[in-house]
Amino acid sequence: MTVMNVSRPLRARAPRIRTAAVATAAALGLLGLSACSSADGAGKAADGKLAVVASFYPMQYLAEQIGGDHVSVTSLTKPGVEPHDLELKPRQIGSLADAGAIVYLKGLQPAVDEAIKQSKNEHAVDVASLTALEEHGTEVDGHHHTTGDNHSHSEHEGGSDPHIWLDPVKYAEAAKGVAKTLAEADPEHKGDYEKNAAALAKKLGALDAKFRDGLKNRASDTFITTHAAFGYLAERYGLTEESISGLDPESEPSAARIKDLHALAEEHHVSTIFFETLANPATAKTLAKDLKLKTDVLDPIEGITDDSRGHDYVEVMEANLAALQKALGTK
């Protein structure tokens, strides 16, 4: 199989990380002061609830669903901002030391990873460490490759795919670990966090069942996306993702990759080229036009905006299922 390189204008990642590092260093004094001055109010929001900082929307959803009425959740990534592009402001970096808990996903946002490390917050949970990661979108014979026979990894390695939230089963596996961290930060409400995590796992289990049932009796197993965000989803439901880019949504597709996709689309009777809500759709739309195929949205749910096909994670995932059913010719 194969997977490729994305449609957004190329931007150097290193300068962005360096900018974040400078901001982190500038905020270290603030971190020290705020951590020392917190005293009894440490980790509490203005309303007295546990102050939780989430790195981006899928982590925010976990924190809100599990924390319930006992938490006040703030996301570092504003709606409409592509998470991979995030640059932190000194004020955001400073907020990490005083947070009651932090829910993030290591490997997706280097600037966030560095800032959390510098904050030395004792209640930071890396959701990527709560389930087995796999490699998707890796190079094979000069091409990107996403299939259902990847190797599992117990540790978050550099080449591992961080998009675990697009697999409802793996996302549910992470819920218990998030509840544990919230309970450690706020022992008084441990029972509620555990109860809410169980309820979320049940909700995600129902979503998994809906995907399994909804993708039966399909005419094709192959779908083409903008970047390789859907490797876990594809593997869970026996599909093959062919992406215009690899895991990095800023990389540009090669001429060879475009040629491959032309052949793959014909061979596997692909009807639709999927693009995303937060990524530049130009390459996907050009490919679809060249192949005389339809376009549609398959949302990696990295943020919820007014353009999202739903108000929360479950609703957008259900919209993704409907889009896949249509594209794959389910009966």
N, C-alpha and C positions, 0 to 999 in steps of 0.2 A: 504494500500500500504506500501511500505518500502523504505529505503535508508541507505547507510552504511559507512564504514570507509576506508581511502585511502591507496595507495600502496607505497608511498614514505617511505624510512627508517625513523623511528621515531626519531625526534629530539626535545629536550625540548625547548618550546617557551620562557619560562621565562628568561633564560640566554641571549637570543637574545635581549629581551626587555630591560634587565638591561644594556647590552652593549650600546644600543641606548640611554638609559637614561644618562649614563656616558658621552657619546659623546655629548649629548645635553647640559649637565651641563658645559662641557669643552668649548663649543662654545658660551655660554651665553655672555661672555665678548666680543667676536667678534660680536655677534648680536647687543649689545649695541653700539659698536663703529660704525659699518656699518650703523645702523639706524640713528645715529646722524650725520654722515658725508655725507649722501647722498645728502642733500639739493635739489637743482633744478634738479639734475640728478636722483633722487629717482625713482625707478621702471622702468628705461630705460635700454635697452640692448646697447651694443657697437654701433649698427647700428641706435640707436635712437628710435627703436620700443619699445612698451610696453613689458617688460620682464615678461613672464608668466612661472611659475613652475607648472608642472603637476606631480602627484604622480606616475602614471603608464600609460600604453598605452591607455586604453579607455578614460582617462581624457585628455591625450595629443591630441587624435583625436578630442574631443569636442573643446578644446582650439584652435587647428589649423583651424578647419572648421569654427568656429564662429569668431575667431580673424582675419583670412585671412591675408592680407598684412600688417596689423597694429601691429602684434605681433611677438615676437621671443620666441618660446616655448622650454623649456628644461624639460626633464623627469627625475625624480629621480631614476627610474628603467630602467636600461639598457636592450636592447633587449636580450632575452635568459635567463634573471634572473627571477625566479619564484617570483612574487610580495610579496607573504606571507613571504618569507625568507629575505626580504630586511633589510640590516643594513646600516644606513646612516653614511657617513663620516662627520667629523666636517666642511669641506668646503661646503658640501651640506646643512648642517643645517644652516650655516651662510648665504647661498644664499637666504634662505626663508625670512629673515627680509628685504632685499633689493628688493625682487620681486615686480613687479607692481601688480601682482595678482597671486593667487595660486588656482589651481583646483584639488581637491582631493576627495576621497571617504572614509569617516570615517568608521572604523570598519574592514577594510580589512588589513591594515598595521599599527599595533600599534606603531611602531617606528616613522612612518610618522605623525600619529595623535599627538603624544607627541611633536615632534619637531615643528609642526605648531602651537600648543598651546603656546609653549614657545616663538615663534617668534613674537607673538602679531601683526601679519600682519593684517591690517584692511580690506584687499581685498582678503580674503580666502573664497572660496565657497565650502561647503561640498555638493557634488552632491547627496549624499544619503538623504539629507534633502529636495530635490526638487521634490520628488515623494513618494508615500506611500510604505513603506517597508512591507514585509511579512515574516513569518517564514517558512523556508523549511529545510528539513533534521533534524527535531527535533525528540527527542526520544519518541516513542509510544510503550508501552509494551515491552521495552527493545530493540526495533528495530528503525532504522531510517525511517522516513516517509516523502515522498514528494508527494503531491496530488494537485488537483486544488481547494481544499476547505479550504485554509489557511485563517487565520484572518489578516486583514490589520492593519498596525500600522502607526500612523502619525509621530512618533518620532523614531529615530534610536536606537533601543534597542539592548542589548547585544546578544540576540538570533536571531536577524533578519538577513535575507539573504542579503548580499551587492551586489550580482551579477546582478544588474538592467540593465546593458548595454546589456545583452543577450536577453532582450525583447525590440525590436525596439520602441515600443510605450512608454515604461517608459523612455528609453534613450532620445527620442524626448521631453518628458516632462521636462527633465533636461536642455535642450538647452536654453530655455528662461531665466532660472535663471543664467546660466553661462554668457549669454549676458548682463544681468543686472549688474553682478559683473565687467565685463570688461568695461562696460560703466561708472561705478562709478570710476574706476581707470583711465579711459581715456575718459572723457566726449566729447572730440572733435570728436571722431569717433563713438558715440553712435548709430547713424543711420545705419552705416555699420554693426555694431555688431548685431543689431536687424534684419536687412535684411538677414545677413548670417545665423542667428539662424532659421529664417523662412525657408530659403532654405534647411537647414539641416533637419528640421522637415519634410519637403516635401519629401526629399530623403529617410528618415527613414519610412515615411508613405508608400512609394512605396515598400520598403523592406518588411514591414508588410504584404502588400497585396500579395506579391510574396510568402510569407510563407503560408498565408491562402489558396491561390489557390493551391500551390504546395503540401500541405499536405492533400488535400481532397482525398476521396476514397482510404484510406489506409487499409491494411490488419490487422495491429496491432497498438495499441496506446502506447505500452510500449517499452522503450529503457533503456539500462544499460550503465552507464558511470563510469569513474574513481572516481570523487568526485562530490558532489552535487552542481554543478555550474549552472545547467540548470533548476532550479525550476520555474523561471519566464517565461522562454521560454515554458516550458511544460504547465504551466497554461494558457498562452496566446493562445496556439493552441490546447488545449484539450488533451494533452499527459500526460503520467505518466513517470517520471524519477525514475529509480532504480539505486542508485549509490553504488559503492564498498566502498566508504567512505562517511562521512557526509560533513559538510561545511568546515571542516579543512582538507586540502589536505595532512596533515602529519600523520593523525591517521591511525592505522592499522585495517583491517577488522577482526572481530571475526570469530571463526569457525561457530558459529550459523548464522552469516550473509552470509557466503559463502554457507552454506546449504540452506538458504532462496533463494539465487540467483539461485541456481540450480533448485529449484522448480518453481520459478517465470519464469525463461527462458523457461521451458517446458510448463507451463500453458499458457503463453502469446505468445508463438510461436516466441520468440526472435531469430533473426538470426545473430545478430552482437553484439560484445562487443566493446564499444568505449573507446579509450584511448586518452591522450592529448599530445600536442607538448612539454610542459614544465615540465610535471610530469613524474615520473618513471612509465613506462608501464608494469612492470614485473607482478604485480598481475592481471591486466586486461588480459594480454596475457596467463597467466597460467589458469585463469578461462575459457577463450575461448577454450584453448586446452582441458581442462577437459570436457567441454560441447560439443566439436567438432563443435564450432561456428566460424564464421569469425570475424576478427578484422578490425576496421577502426578508423579514427581520427574524433573526434568531438571537435573542438577547442574552449575553453572558451575565447579566444582572450585576454589573459592577457598580451600578448606581440607579436610583429611581428618579425619573424626571417626568415632566408633563407629557413627554412623548412615549413613555413606557406603556406597554400593553397590560397594565395592572397597577394596583396601588402598593403591592408588597411582593415579597419573594414568591409565595405560593401562586398568586395570581399570574405573575409573569411566567413562571414555570409552566403553568397550565396553557398560557398562550404559546409558549415554545412547543409544547406537545402538539397543539392544534396545527402549528406551522409545519412541524415534522410529519405529522399524519398526512397533510395535504401534499407535501413535497415527495414523500416516499410511496404514495399511492396506497394507503391502507384502506381496507374494505370494511 
